[in-house]
Amino acid sequence: MKLGYVILYVENVEASITFYENAFSIKRKFIHESKEYGEMETGDTILSFADRSTSQPKGLEFLKNADTSKCHPTEIAFITEDVPSAFEKAIRNGCKIISEPEQKPWGQLVSYVLDLNGFLVELSSPMA
């Protein structure tokens, strides 16, 4: 078995994809003509966005993402050789600062931001 998709349920798929293009330099793969689903070019595991009002599993209510003083206990992690530049670009493009780049004991340089939907995003260097 392998991980195929990470799907983030959002209010606006197109705005979320455009945000990720600008804040994290990730290219869009496509947005469905319905504007209810889209994918990013992220390697083997696909990062996708789905409209929360049309994609909600039956009988399951989603938590709201709008409160950026709290977040869900999950994160999206992007690996980059230049964490400080990636962090600055994310902030310039609307991410909220959670923690600035910090050297971890295991060797990675790591920072955290919140995206426009309140999802936690890690920007880190590769593992040594």
Phi, psi and chi 1 to 4 in degrees:
 res  aa     phi    psi   chi1   chi2   chi3   chi4
   1 MET       -  146.7 -174.4  159.0  -31.0      -
   2 LYS  -141.0  154.8   72.7  174.6 -166.9  170.4
   3 LEU   -74.6  122.9  179.4   61.7      -      -
   4 GLY  -101.2  -42.3      -      -      -      -
   5 TYR  -138.0  147.9  -67.3   84.8      -      -
   6 VAL  -119.1  120.8  172.5      -      -      -
   7 ILE  -113.7  124.5  -58.2  172.1      -      -
   8 LEU  -102.9  126.4  -58.8  179.0      -      -
   9 TYR   -90.8  123.1  -67.0   94.2      -      -
  10 VAL  -134.3  166.1  -62.8      -      -      -
  11 GLU   -74.7  -33.6  -64.1  -67.2  -28.2      -
  12 ASN  -141.0  104.3 -174.2  -39.8      -      -
  13 VAL   -62.3  -49.1  170.0      -      -      -
  14 GLU   -63.0  -42.3 -169.3  160.4   23.2      -
  15 ALA   -64.1  -38.1      -      -      -      -
  16 SER   -66.7  -43.2  -63.3      -      -      -
  17 ILE   -65.5  -43.2  -74.2 -179.1      -      -
  18 THR   -61.6  -40.6  -61.7      -      -      -
  19 PHE   -60.1  -46.6 -177.8   87.3      -      -
  20 TYR   -66.6  -34.2  -89.4   66.2      -      -
  21 GLU   -61.8  -46.3  -72.7  175.9  -46.3      -
  22 ASN   -75.0  -45.1  -65.5  -29.6      -      -
  23 ALA   -78.3  -33.3      -      -      -      -
  24 PHE  -122.4    4.5  -55.6  114.3      -      -
  25 SER    57.3   35.7  -60.6      -      -      -
  26 ILE  -100.3  134.8  -61.7  172.0      -      -
  27 LYS   -84.9  142.2  -65.6 -179.9 -178.8 -179.5
  28 ARG   -73.7  143.0   80.3  176.4   60.4 -163.7
  29 LYS   -88.9  -51.0 -172.3  172.3 -179.3 -179.4
  30 PHE  -170.2  162.5   73.7   90.4      -      -
  31 ILE  -126.0  127.6  -62.7  177.1      -      -
  32 HIS   -61.6  148.9 -174.5  -91.8      -      -
  33 GLU   -57.6  -23.9   63.1 -172.6   35.2      -
  34 SER   -73.8  -15.4   67.7      -      -      -
  35 LYS    67.5   15.8  -52.3  -75.2 -169.3 -138.5
  36 GLU   -99.6   -5.5  -64.5  173.8   -2.7      -
  37 TYR  -156.4  142.0 -179.3   79.8      -      -
  38 GLY  -156.9  160.4      -      -      -      -
  39 GLU  -130.6  154.1  -64.7 -179.2   -4.8      -
  40 MET  -110.6  155.2  -53.1  -62.7  -65.3      -
  41 GLU   -82.0  101.1  -65.5  -79.2   -5.5      -
  42 THR  -131.6   20.9   53.0      -      -      -
  43 GLY    92.3 -147.2      -      -      -      -
  44 ASP   -65.5  -37.9  -70.9  -19.6      -      -
  45 THR   -97.6  127.7  -58.7      -      -      -
  46 ILE   -88.6  129.0  -62.6  167.0      -      -
  47 LEU   -93.5  121.8  175.4   61.3      -      -
  48 SER  -131.5  162.5   60.8      -      -      -
  49 PHE  -125.9  138.3  -63.7   89.6      -      -
  50 ALA  -131.6  144.5      -      -      -      -
  51 ASP   -67.3  121.5 -175.2  -68.5      -      -
  52 ARG   -64.2  -27.4   60.4 -174.7  -65.7  128.7
  53 SER   -79.3  -24.6   65.4      -      -      -
  54 THR  -106.5  -15.5   59.7      -      -      -
  55 SER  -108.8    3.3  -59.0      -      -      -
  56 GLN   -63.8  126.1 -173.0  166.5  -51.9      -
  57 PRO   -58.5  143.5  -22.5   33.1      -      -
  58 LYS   -57.1  130.0  -66.2 -169.8 -175.7  -79.4
  59 GLY    80.1    2.5      -      -      -      -
  60 LEU  -117.9  124.6 -174.9   63.1      -      -
  61 GLU   -96.6  131.4 -175.9  178.3  -18.5      -
  62 PHE   -80.4  146.3  -73.3  136.4      -      -
  63 LEU   -72.0  153.7  -62.7  169.8      -      -
  64 LYS   -75.3  143.3  -64.3  -74.9 -175.9 -160.4
  65 ASN   -99.9   -3.8  -64.5  -21.0      -      -
  66 ALA   -69.9  -25.1      -      -      -      -
  67 ASP   -80.1  101.2 -179.0    1.6      -      -
  68 THR   -87.5   10.8   57.9      -      -      -
  69 SER   -89.0   -8.1   67.0      -      -      -
  70 LYS  -137.6  160.2  -59.8  175.9 -174.9  173.9
  71 CYS  -145.9  165.9   72.4      -      -      -
  72 HIS   -69.5  153.3  -63.1  -77.4      -      -
  73 PRO   -80.3   52.7   29.9  -34.5      -      -
  74 THR  -140.2  165.0   58.8      -      -      -
  75 GLU  -148.6  156.7   74.1  175.6   57.6      -
  76 ILE  -105.5  131.3  -57.1  154.1      -      -
  77 ALA  -117.5  127.0      -      -      -      -
  78 PHE  -110.9  135.1  -66.4  121.2      -      -
  79 ILE   -99.3  133.1  -53.5  -59.6      -      -
  80 THR  -145.9  151.7  177.8      -      -      -
  81 GLU   -77.3  -19.0  -65.0  -67.5  -22.8      -
  82 ASP  -127.6   78.2 -170.5   -8.6      -      -
  83 VAL   -60.5  -46.6  173.9      -      -      -
  84 PRO   -57.4  -42.5  -27.2   37.4      -      -
  85 SER   -67.9  -42.1  -67.9      -      -      -
  86 ALA   -63.1  -40.7      -      -      -      -
  87 PHE   -62.4  -48.1  176.9   78.8      -      -
  88 GLU   -62.0  -41.0  -69.7  -59.6  -37.5      -
  89 LYS   -63.9  -42.4 -177.7  173.8 -175.8  176.1
  90 ALA   -61.1  -43.1      -      -      -      -
  91 ILE   -66.3  -44.4  -60.9  -49.4      -      -
  92 ARG   -59.9  -27.1  -81.0 -166.3  -41.1  -86.8
  93 ASN  -101.5   17.8  -76.6  -78.4      -      -
  94 GLY   108.2    0.5      -      -      -      -
  95 CYS   -74.3  149.6  -73.5      -      -      -
  96 LYS   -92.4  133.2  178.9 -179.3  175.4 -175.5
  97 ILE   -70.8  128.8  -62.7  171.6      -      -
  98 ILE  -106.6  -50.9  -60.0  -58.1      -      -
  99 SER  -151.7  137.1   67.2      -      -      -
 100 GLU   -72.7  165.0  -62.5 -156.5   15.0      -
 101 PRO   -53.6  132.2  -28.6   37.1      -      -
 102 GLU  -140.6  135.1  172.5 -175.0   -8.3      -
 103 GLN   -75.1  126.6 -167.2   69.3   42.1      -
 104 LYS   -94.9  154.8  -62.3  -65.5 -175.3 -179.3
 105 PRO   -59.1  -26.4  -18.8   26.6      -      -
 106 TRP   -86.7    2.5   52.5   88.1      -      -
 107 GLY   108.0  -12.7      -      -      -      -
 108 GLN   -84.7  149.4  -79.1 -175.5  -62.1      -
 109 LEU   -96.6  124.3 -175.0   61.6      -      -
 110 VAL  -134.2  138.3  176.7      -      -      -
 111 SER  -137.1  162.6   65.8      -      -      -
 112 TYR  -133.5  141.4  -66.7   95.5      -      -
 113 VAL  -138.7  164.6  -63.4      -      -      -
 114 LEU  -106.9  138.8  -73.4 -177.1      -      -
 115 ASP   -83.1 -175.7   75.6    1.4      -      -
 116 LEU   -65.3  -19.1   79.2  161.4      -      -
 117 ASN   -98.9    0.7  -64.6  -63.5      -      -
 118 GLY    87.6   13.9      -      -      -      -
 119 PHE   -84.8  139.7  -70.7  108.9      -      -
 120 LEU   -76.4  129.8 -177.3   63.1      -      -
 121 VAL  -124.1  126.7  178.1      -      -      -
 122 GLU   -97.3  135.7  174.5 -176.3  -31.1      -
 123 LEU  -116.7  117.3  -57.6  169.4      -      -
 124 SER  -142.7  158.2   65.2      -      -      -
 125 SER   -77.1  162.6   60.6      -      -      -
 126 PRO   -62.8  156.4  -16.9   27.2      -      -
 127 MET   -65.5  140.2  -71.9  -67.2  -79.7      -
 128 ALA   -67.8      -      -      -      -      -
